[in-house]
Amino acid sequence: MAILYNEKTKEFHIYNKWISYIMGILKNNSLGHLYFGKRLIHRESFQSLNKLERRDYTANVYENDNKFSLEHIKQEYPSYGSGDYRYPAYEIKHENGSIISEFQYYSHKIYKGKKRLKGLPSIYVESEQECETIEINLMDELTNAKIILSYTVFEAYPVITRSVRFENHGTEKLILTSAMSSSIDMDDDNFNMIHLSGAWAREKHIVERNLEQGIQGVYSRRGASSACHNPFIALKRPHTTETNGEVYGFALLYSGNFLSQVEVDFNNISRVTMGINPHGFEWVLDKNDEFQTPESVLVYSNHGMNGMSQVFHDIFRNRLVKGNWRDRERPILINTWEAAYFDFNEEKILKLAEKAKEIGAELLVLDDGWFGERNDDTTSLGDWNVNLRKLPSGIKGLSEKVEKIGLKFGLWIEPEMISKKSNLYKKHPEWLVGVPGRKNSPSRNQHVLDFTRNEVIEYIFNEFSKIFRRSKISYVKWDMNRNITEPFSTELQPERQSEFMHRYILGVYKLYEKFVSEFPDILFESCAGGGGRYDGGMLYYAPQTWTSDCTDGLDRLKIQYGTSLIFPLSTMGAHVSDTPNHYTNRITPMNLRGDVSFFGILGYELDVNKLSNEEILAIKEQIQFYKKWRRQILRGDFYRIRSPFEGDGNITVWSVVSKDKNEALVGYYRALKRLNQQSKRTRLLGLREEVEYKVSGFERTFFGDELMNAGIIIEDVNNKDEYRGDFYSKVIEIKALGI
């Protein structure tokens, strides 16, 4: 791992044992991009990577030099208006109305370690020896403004992190109208773009498209990263598979409005930009003000999509998730929502807790309906006082009684929301997000609190802190069930209203930071109507996320498969719910629902007091099995073997392999029974070829090479009764002999 600067050629080489990232100072003193990819042996000069050719009918930087045009040069952090007609990485509006800037190299600093970003989530390190960082300072002499480009390379991961800070050291006011976290000009456009798209209850479906000349990208303007798109894209070579070939992954550690975009120009150069969505965004920089962009994470793998995913999994699991729960096994919970909805009292909750203890659960979570007059979803958000008619012992007494039964206690909250039917709204109508004199757009009978106001953050923190301090709270589910409309704060000046969306998410981060700092032993799980804010920004504060409100085992195959492209299983809430499913009305076997949920953080969303003895026995066995494998599931390497998004999608296969490759767990799922078909072998991944393994369900043993190259028949499609019918699943245990 090193960052080298060649004074003679003015080149920077950032590298570790897997990757190289090379850039250089151009003849106009701006920064040019040379290479990002597989590690290159360091040389005295990489100028051969930057061949300039004569171009006619272009805007040139210098008179009589038609080889040096910014339209044809790969740049590191490009601007618009001086010959480059592509989308820029940033744009600054000056007091005279101009949007032209000229930032040139001024200095740089290389140091061990990595700084944390003020007020924003970021990859962290526990030792300065883990990484090296370079900060490159660019100056605009006319305005005395400064851009600091930050790059960090890590010893243990094929990863580069990037972020940008803008500083105004001049006398005139500057307005940022675009500030991307990263921009990179790739050599060509021979890529397929992968992204995760969907909707509520259909999150993170994998979408793949060929790059074409023009713009392609994903974004959010909802005030959250959203269930519709995720702040992540990947570029893979057309023939790249799960295990072989080049792929570049780009993720933004941010939970608000974002843009991830690839522009292919007429030279077939692909420009990848990622950062805060510039739509509706402006940020005023007065003298001595600064602005920090969110951090982007760039991953390179020549081991296919699985290789890329495992890099994201490892760095997110080890150096994004933080706090006391980072390395701990997560508790198996029962949530009261689908068991009772709003119709519960203390007696009902305690009976549910007693049965939950009997089946082996470890945590009972009280969901919505415990506060104010909250008997349906039309009222009381913001009134965080316990409903003593439902819970006469309060949260304190109930939590103590649940702990006496032998379970930990968790609580659902929705701190960012307010109901118009609430005492809080009567007292502070100005705290509701909206434009004075205009109608609000309700969603789920609720509105959004103005988290750009410190007084709102302090009020919410104090309300919940009183409950957390008095009660036995081990877990908090932080929900956020609607997106922002009519973005406006009565607290902000007119010229700063375009800062609202970013200031809002900074407020959310600030509240999270206050909670996790004061209550480090509470396990926070983020939720936004399911996976509507499942992003790296949230994982920095909450180690796990509710993956989707849809708990249908069949639908969850695609949701969890897509989520695994970037997020580790240790962050993925995966619950068994009742049947018929409350959303799809589909009836699926208990074992299918459990077999899918094993590959995540197992929980239950049903009334266990209404289940048959057979169902109770099945759940007990599921919980015992999960506890046996939980450590490996949450810490091992995840492999996608057969995709529900390919072909007819009828078969899905995935596995988790321990880091030492001595153990593996394979999940096999078949949606529909098809008659008169031949059994096919499934080839496994990630084992050691020379090791002999015992495979559950088979009398003989197998060497790893046979399991991976020849495969095994998991489903006997024509003979055994257990394979008859739809919705079949099987989980196979694999262990090396002698362990």
Secondary structure, 3 states (H helix, E strand, C coil): CEEEEECCCCEEEEECCCEEEEEEECCCCCEEEEEEEECCCCCCCCHHHCCCCCCCCCCCCCCCCCCCCCCCCCECCCCCCCCCCCCCCEEEECCCCCCCCCCEEEEEEEEECCCCCCCCCCCCCCCHHHEEEEEEEEEECCCCEEEEEEEEEECCCCEEEEEEEEEECCCCCEEEEEEEEEEEEECCCCCEEEEEEEECCEEEEEEEEECCCEEEEEEECCCCCCCCEEEEEEEECCCCCCCCECEEEEEEECCCCEEEEEEECCCCCEEEEEEECCCCCCEEECCCCEEECCEEEEEEECEHHHHHHHHHHHHHHHHCCCCCCCCCCCCCEEECHHHHCCCCCHHHHHHHHHHHHHHCCCEEEECCCCECCCCCCCCCCCCCCECCCCCCCHHHHHHHHHHHHCCEEEEEECCCEECCCCHHHHHCHHHECCCCCCCCCCECCEEEECCCCHHHHHHHHHHHHHHHHHCCCCEEEECCCCCCCCCCCCCCCHHHHHHHHHHHHHHHHHHHHHHHHHCCCCEEEECECCECCCCHHHHCCCCEEECCCCCCHHHHHHHHHHHCCCCCHHHEEEEEECCCCCCCCCCCCHHHHHHHHCCCEEEEECCHHHCCHHHHHHHHHHHHHHHHHHHHHHHCEEEEEECCCCCCCCEEEEEEECCCCCEEEEEEEECCCCCCCCCCEECCCCCCCCCEEEECCCCCEEEHHHHHHHCEECCCCCCCHHHCCCCEEEEEEEEECCC
